[in-house]
Structures are given as C-alpha cells and as structure tokens.
C-alpha cells in the first residue's frame, strides 16, 4: 500500500472517530501515528501537538497537516488534512439531519449525554498523557523514573499566573518559549 493511501486511511479513521473534538482526539492520533504506524517518535508527536495548539484552527486538523507534512511532504499534508476534514463533514451533516428531526427524542438525548461524559474522560486522559510526557519524557505514569523539576515548576507558575492573575495565554506562551530556549 502506498504511503499516501496509508496517510489517507489513518486520518480518515481519526476524523471519523474524533467525537469530542481536538483534545479528545489526541489519544487516538497518538495511538495511530506513534504506536501503530510509527511515523513519529513520542517527542516529535508532542512537538506537533504543541505547534498545533499555537496555530489557528482545530487541533486534529492542524495535527493531521503537520504529521502529513513531516511524513510525506506537501502532498502528504494535503491528503492528511482532507482525510481528517472530509470524515468530520460527513458525520456533521448526518448528525445535523438526525438531530434536527429527533431533537426531542429522549433516547437521543441520553446518547449525547453519554458521548459528553466519554469526551471528558478522553480529554482528561490526553491531558494526563501530555503532563506526564512534559514532566518525565514518557506517557505512562507507571514508567516514570524521574521528574523534570524545571518543567514542573514552570507548569505550576504558569498555571497560577493564568488562573489567579488572568494573564493572557498568548503572553504566557511567548514567555514560555523564551524560557524554554534558555533553559533547555
């Protein structure tokens, strides 16, 4: 199978299964790109997620674009982006039709409640994985053998500045980038 077809299939599947949006999709993208296809290392994946968060647009689409570019150049980026977006568009159109015809249906409301709950769990799992990776270099808490105390300290300081002082996230990202350049 050609690399382009593999990229299309992988990101089409990610797009179809990306219920809940960007952060909920991270474990799915990671499993496909890092573990199954082995197109990127864990560190490269983490870097792409970071870049995807800083660029305009949905996280899953930005990640698809960057992974496609990294794996197969411009053509790979276009294929990955189209595959990720087209499945979401089809699902959105089908769900809109279903929801508009059945918006008062109690069973459908229960299904959506279940999806919301699952989405929160997926986002929490992705967040925990990213925190573990940032603090220790591994995704699994059970494999942590050391902590990067600089990363932990930066996290705590920036978290408090964001929550307590309401400092702009953009300002904090700029400061974090400068500090990262000098500290790492």
N, C-alpha and C positions, 0 to 999 in steps of 0.2 A: 504494500500500500504506500502511496506517495506521502511525503511529509505534509504537503498541503491538504490532502484528504484527511490525514490524521488530525491536523490542526482544526479543520472544519468540524469533524465529528466530535472532538473533545470539547470545543467551545459551544457547539450546538447543544450538547448534553448539559453543559454547565448552564447555558441560557435557559434550557427547559426546566432544570431543577433549581433555578435560583429564586425560589419563593422566599420572599422576605427582603430581597434587595442585597446591596453590596456586602455589608459585614456578615450577614448570614451566609453569603456565598463563599466567603474566604476558606472555610474548611474543605469545601467541595473543590475549589480551584487548587488548593494546596495538594489535596489527595491526587487529583488528576495530573497536575503539572510536575510536582516534585516527586511524589511517590510512584505513581503508575507509569507515566511517560518518561520521567527522569530528564526532562528538558532543562530544568533549572535546579540549582542547589537550594537548600533552605535559606541560605543567606541572600542569594540572588532573588528568591521569591519575596523575602522580607523587604529588600530594597525596592522591588517593583511595587509592592503594596504601599510603601511609604510614598513613592513618587505618584502613584495613582490617587492617593488621598490628597495630594497637594495640587493636582491638576484639575481643571474644571471637568465635570461630567460624572456619570455613575462609576462607582468603584469597579464593578465587574467588567464594564465595557473598557475602562482605562486599563485594567489589568490584562484583558484579552489583547488589546492593542500592543501593550508593551511586551507581553510574552511572545506574541506573533512576530513582532519586530526582532526580538532577541533570538528567536529560534529560526526564523526563515526570512528575515528582511522585510522590506516594504510590502511585498505580496503576502507574506505570512501575516503581517499586521492587518491588512485589509480583510483577508479571509477570516481571521480570528474575530475581528470586530463584527463583521457581517454575520457570522455564525452565531455569535453571542446575542446580537440585537434581534435578528430575524425570529428566533425562537420566542423571545420575550414579547415581540409584537404580536405574533400569532396567539400566544397564550392570553395576552391582554385583550385582544379582540374577542376571543372566545369567552373569557370571563366576564367581559362587559356585557355581552349578549345574554349570558346566563344570569348575571346579577340583575340586569335591568328587567328581565322577565320574571324573576323569582325573588326580588329583594325582601319580600315579606315572609318568605319561607323559613320556618323555624329550624329545619334541618340544615339548610344552607348557612344560617347564622351560626349554628353550632360548629359546622365545618370551619368557618372563618375564625371562630374563637380558638379552635384547636390549632389552626395554622399560625395565629398570632402568638400563642404560647410556645409553639415549636420554634418560631422565629427568634423569640427572646433567648431560648436555650442555645440556638446556633450562634447568635451574636455573642453571648457570654462565652461560649467555647472558643470562638475566634479571638475574642479579646484576651482570654486567658493564655491562648497559644502565643499571641503576639507579645504579651507581657513576659511570658516565660522565655521566649526567644531573645527579647531585648535584654533581660536580666542575666541570662545564663548561656545563651548560644544554642539551646536545644528547645524543642517544642513540648517535651514531656516532663512534667514536674517530677516524675519518679526517676528521671535520668539526670537531674540537676546535681552536679558535684561541686559547683562553685557559683558565686554570685558576683556580678559586676557592680560593685558598690557605687561607682560613679553613675552608672545608668539608673540605679535605684534612687540615688539622691536627686538626680535631675528629674526623674519622674515625679517624686514627691514635691519638689519645689515647683515644678511647672503645673502639677495638678492643683496645688494650693493657690498659686497665682491665678489660674484660670477660674477656680471656683470661688475663692474668697475675695480676690481683688478685681475680678471681672476684666482682666487684661485680655486684649484681642488675641484670638488664636493665631492670627497671621503674624502678629508681633512676636508671639512666643515661638512660632516655627522659625522665624528669622534668627532669633537669639539662639535657639537650639541648634540650628545649622552652623552658626558661627562657633558656638561652644564645641559642637561635635568635631568641627575642623581642627580646633586646637587641642582638644582632649583625647581624640582618637587618632 
